[in-house]
Amino acid sequence: MKKIFITIAVLYACISNAFAADDITTDENFKFGKPTATELSMTSYEGDADADAVILYDNVLIHYIFTSNGDFKQVRECISRIKILKEDGLRFADVSFMLYNSNTLKSVYSGITAYSFNTDDNGKTVKTELKKSSIFKEKVDDNYSLIKFTIPEVKVGSLIEYRYKVTTDDIYNIPSLSFQASVPTLYSSAQLYIPEFFRFRKDTWGYYHIDVQQGTDTDQIALGGGSYYTFNIETVKMKAVGIPAMKNEQFIWDSDSYRAHVDFELQSINFPNSQPHYYSHTWGDLFESLAKLWDYESNLKISNPLHDKLAPLLSKAETDEDKMRAALKVVQENIEWNGKFSIFSRNPKSALKEGTGNSADINFLLIAALHDAGLKAIPLLFNPRNRQRLYMYPSLDNINCFIVDVQLDSGKHAFLDATNKYSDINIFNPLLMVDKAFPYGDNSGKNPVNLTSLTNNTIRSTAMVSLNPDEENTFDIKRSTVHTNLAAYLKNNEIEQYGSEEKYIENEKETSVTMPVEEMKVERSSTNVKITSKMSLTFEDDGDMIYLNPLILPYSSIWSPNAQKRVYPVEFQKTGTEEIKTIFAIPEGWEIVDMPKPLRISACNNGINAMYTAALNNNMLQISFSYKLNRVMFTPEEYNDLVMFFKSINDTLNSKIVVRKTN
């Protein structure tokens, strides 16, 4: 990921229009329960006029304690101070955090304290404390509980702050530390004190600078009899100043991938008088861990429990493509996805008996079916798009899913996922179409697979338009739209949400206000969805003039950028082509007097292009528009070119065709 490093001095300058540097609360001058006069009187934040709140101070302290039982425990202490500026900012008064408990690991919370600060009519500061009776614990599942509380007397203009402590037996995991939130953060810091027995890799991510200072200290463990064991402590002190809000963006797969944060992964454990234990350093180590700890090798070698159902389909299969579709179909029809992505399966055959399973359960069954069909198939490991992006280094913490990589005798590869009944060869949930996926068993890790553009995805629409002589200001339209490959997958799943094609058609008729649908027919397969419809469209006129959309049919903008600058990349859902062709019969006694000029445009080294043409032939106006996206990701440096590209398209499609009466 590209990282933009900005000095702390520059970041201070960025917020000086709202606060002087001396007014910012830092670790050195923070006093819990005693906000500054500047913080209390704050009514807006000039650095972000839209901000509904501002995080004034945020701190996390993580350290280890040695108990009388001879065990280590990890302690995490969190403190936040937030100013509420607008109504939507009241959500920050609701605070929650998770506790993990299992048969072997226990976590407890303590020290929850929270205040709200308000100014009364006399200018006096009123401090209200959270009551202990307002703290609640809610069971989420067998392992997780949610601790939550609502800070009292919070309104627009309030300042709130809270702190809590979590003590846990889970000493081998350090949670990701975020320095960027959905609102601006003036000052965020963290301090970690890690005994030398634990080695963690620290990875800093994001587009804003996190200052990291590392050092060494010492501590002692009492051994009894007046003797002590002295050991080193790794100290890690981090801070970030003036970090802007990380706002939800439609064109980012996962905002957390670009949030300023630090991740930790355990590399080794080395206690005195014990053999050191090393965790994944190479892809080979990672695959070995999967094989030993999670029965990957056993799951890859299971016999096909669906053999009897697959055999009749294979008897008719003539090509590898036929075999793949047969294996995919038999798995899709016999087990349902429970909605959970996972890299691990406890027992694929048990999941089959239950009729439901996670993505790993289902795709291990698919591998077994493919092996039964005589095909080579292995897991392809990655993180879904809606989770943090997977980078080149091996880390089990950052792999949460796999699909199936089929290695064909021709040397080509095909990719399958059986969690959705409308998936097909190289066609599946876009969340799984990531830019980096790693084949199981490739110990080099140097051959990641790009899944973002596996098929030619198209939407082709053709419409015949004619004036309805029986209805004033109305056109009759007959349209046919064909969705192929991934576009068909998406349309199939859209229809599926309505329960049936009939209900989908009914909804289209009920919601089509600007262009009422009179008739509609849907024909579909996993790779092709054809929708034909008959509809009507009312046009605007002033008696002797008709004003028409350049495509005749209403068309929404593909994308309207709303910012002059962009820090983050632009990530689209899929590559592909959209084509719209409209043939309009000019009514007798009418003529075209104005229409948009032809447009042919390309941007970002042909990463995206579009074309618009309109030609008149024997009173038949033929209009063509095509838009092609050749890749899904564009860098921040390409943003200005994208803005100009879409502005040109939208200007053309928002102009008018003018038709005038001649008699």
Secondary structure, DSSP 4 states (H G I P E B T S, - for coil): -------HHHHHHHTTTTS-GGGS--TTT--TT---HHHHH----TT-TT-SEEEEEEEEEEEEEE-TTS-EEEEEEEEEEEEE-SGGGGGGGEEEEEEE--SS--EEEEEEEEEEEEE-TTS-EEEEEPPGGGEEEEE-SSSEEEEEEE-SS--TT-EEEEEEEEEES-TT----EE---SS-EEEEEEEEEEETTEEEEEEEESSS--EEEEEEEEEEEEEETTEEEEEEEEEEEEEEEEEPP----TT-S-GGGTSSEEEEEEEEE--TTS--EE---SHHHHHHHHHHHS-HHHHHT---TTHHHHHHHHTT--SHHHHHHHHHHHHHTT-EE-S---S--S-HHHHHHHTEE-HHHHHHHHHHHHHHTT-EEEEEEE--TTSPPP-SS--GGG--EEEEEEE-TTS-EEEE--SSTT-BTTB--GGG--S-BEETT-TT---PBP-S--S--EEEEEEEEEE-TTSTTEEEEEEEEEEETHHHHHHHHHHHTTSSHHHHHHHHHHH--SS-EEEEEEEE-SSEEEEEEEEEEE-EE-SSEEEE-TTSS----S-----S--SS-EE-S--EEEEEEEEEEPPTTEEEEE-PPPEEEEETTTTEEEEEEEEEETTEEEEEEEEEE--SEE-GGGHHHHHHHHHHHHHHHTS-EEEEE--
